[in-house]
Amino acid sequence: MRGLVRGFVVASLVLLACASDAAACPMCKMALETDDPQPKAYMFSILFMLGMIGSMFGGVATLLVWLTRQERLALEAAGYQHIFENGATEAARDGVGLAKSVATHSAIQ
C-alpha cells in the first residue's frame, strides 16, 4: 500500500514538473493570446462539461452513502445488529490488535 502511495506521489510530482511543457497546444496558446472571445468560450464549455462529470459522480456517491446508512439503520431497528458485529469489529472497538485477537481466539479453542 505504501509503495502505491509513494508511486502516486512521484508520478504527480513528475507531472507537475512537466506541466509548463504540456500547458496547451500551439494553436490554443495562440488563440488565447488574441482578444477573440471564442477560445475562452470553448475553455469555459470544457470546464463546464468536466464539472458536470464531477458533480454526477459526487451525486451518485452521496446517494450510495445515504442509502447504505439508511439500510443499516433499518436493519438495526429490525434487530439485525449481529450482522454488523463480528470478531474483527469487536477487537477494533476494544483497541485490541488483530494479532492479539487471533492469538486469544486460537488459545480459547
C-alpha positions in Angstrom: 0.0 0.0 0.0 2.8 2.4 0.9 4.5 1.6 -2.4 1.4 2.5 -4.3 1.0 5.8 -2.5 4.7 6.6 -2.9 4.4 5.8 -6.7 1.4 8.1 -7.0 3.2 10.9 -5.3 6.3 10.5 -7.5 4.1 10.4 -10.6 2.2 13.5 -9.5 5.5 15.4 -8.9 6.8 14.4 -12.4 3.6 15.6 -14.0 3.7 18.9 -12.1 7.3 19.4 -13.1 6.4 18.9 -16.8 3.2 21.0 -16.6 4.7 24.0 -18.3 5.7 21.9 -21.3 2.2 20.4 -21.7 0.2 23.6 -20.9 -1.6 23.8 -24.3 -1.2 23.0 -28.0 0.4 25.8 -30.1 -3.0 26.8 -31.7 -4.7 27.1 -28.3 -1.9 29.2 -27.0 -2.0 31.5 -30.0 -5.8 31.8 -29.8 -5.7 32.7 -26.1 -3.1 35.4 -26.8 -5.6 37.2 -29.1 -8.6 39.2 -28.0 -11.0 36.9 -29.6 -13.7 35.7 -27.1 -14.3 32.4 -28.9 -11.3 30.4 -27.4 -12.3 31.5 -23.9 -15.9 30.3 -24.6 -14.5 26.9 -25.6 -12.4 26.8 -22.5 -15.4 27.6 -20.3 -17.6 25.0 -22.1 -14.9 22.3 -21.5 -14.7 23.3 -17.8 -18.5 23.1 -17.5 -18.6 19.6 -19.0 -15.8 18.4 -16.7 -17.7 20.0 -13.8 -20.8 18.1 -14.7 -19.0 14.8 -14.7 -17.6 15.5 -11.3 -20.9 16.6 -9.9 -22.6 13.5 -11.3 -20.1 11.2 -9.7 -20.3 13.1 -6.5 -24.1 12.9 -6.5 -24.1 9.2 -7.1 -21.5 8.6 -4.4 -23.6 10.7 -2.0 -26.7 8.8 -2.9 -24.9 5.4 -2.3 -23.6 6.5 1.1 -27.0 7.8 2.1 -28.7 4.5 1.0 -26.1 2.5 2.9 -26.7 4.4 6.1 -30.5 4.2 5.8 -30.3 0.4 5.2 -28.0 0.0 8.2 -30.4 2.0 10.4 -33.4 -0.1 9.1 -31.5 -3.4 9.8 -30.5 -2.3 13.3 -34.1 -1.2 14.1 -35.3 -4.6 13.0 -33.0 -6.3 15.4 -30.2 -7.4 13.0 -27.3 -5.7 14.9 -25.4 -9.0 14.9 -24.8 -8.7 11.2 -22.5 -5.7 11.8 -20.8 -7.2 14.9 -18.1 -9.7 14.2 -14.8 -10.6 15.8 -12.7 -8.1 13.9 -15.1 -5.3 14.7 -15.2 -6.1 18.4 -11.4 -6.3 18.5 -11.0 -3.0 16.8 -13.6 -1.4 19.1 -11.8 -2.8 22.2 -8.5 -1.5 21.0 -7.0 -5.0 20.6 -4.7 -5.6 17.7 -5.6 -8.3 15.2 -2.6 -10.5 16.1 -3.6 -10.5 19.8 -7.2 -11.1 18.9 -6.2 -14.1 16.7 -3.9 -15.4 19.4 -6.6 -15.2 22.0 -9.1 -16.9 19.7 -6.8 -19.8 19.0 -5.9 -20.1 22.7 -9.6 -20.4 23.5 -10.1 -23.2 21.0 
